[in-house]
Amino acid sequence: MRRTILAASLVIAACEGPDEHDHPTLTTGKQLYEHHCAPCHQQGGDGAFLKGVPPVSGSTMDYRQMVEHIRGQSRQEDTRMPTFTAMSQQEAGKIAVYMRHAFPTP
Ligand code: HEC
């Protein structure tokens, strides 16, 4: 049952929305961040205060926490950030590594 729901949501996610990962030309962490995250968190990671999007620059999350956060594990489901449940661990990992380099903790 659970598996059916998961499969169905993957199909839906493949068609539209921010959790769409059929983008063969986007391969680097930078490209993936700019595609999936920058629309809200901005290229420089500053977020958008007026839209209630917090900065991600200077985040204290480690690699593992960031990957889990992106994919919606270990966080509340009702936040205003989309859960990227269809994003592969590898893709989330690339983004996490990129963010570590681009926005180092002060
Ligand atoms: C649709 C807008 C949107 C997108 C796209 C988005 N986020 Fe978020 N993000 C938010 C909002 C809003 C919050 C604040 C949590 C809340 O209030 O729900 C947040 C919170 C966060 C936080 C926690 C910041 C903190 O310290 O509290 C991190 C880290 C984060 N996002 C990373 C990412 C990454 C990485 C991506 C791309 C894979 C991403 N976000 C995509 C809107 C977005």
Boltz pocket constraint, residues with backbone or C-beta under 6 A from the ligand:
constraints:
  - pocket:
      binder: B
      contacts: [[A, 18], [A, 32], [A, 33], [A, 36], [A, 37], [A, 38], [A, 39], [A, 40], [A, 41], [A, 51], [A, 52], [A, 53], [A, 54], [A, 55], [A, 56], [A, 59], [A, 61], [A, 66], [A, 69], [A, 70], [A, 78], [A, 79], [A, 80], [A, 81], [A, 82], [A, 84], [A, 95]]
      max_distance: 6.0
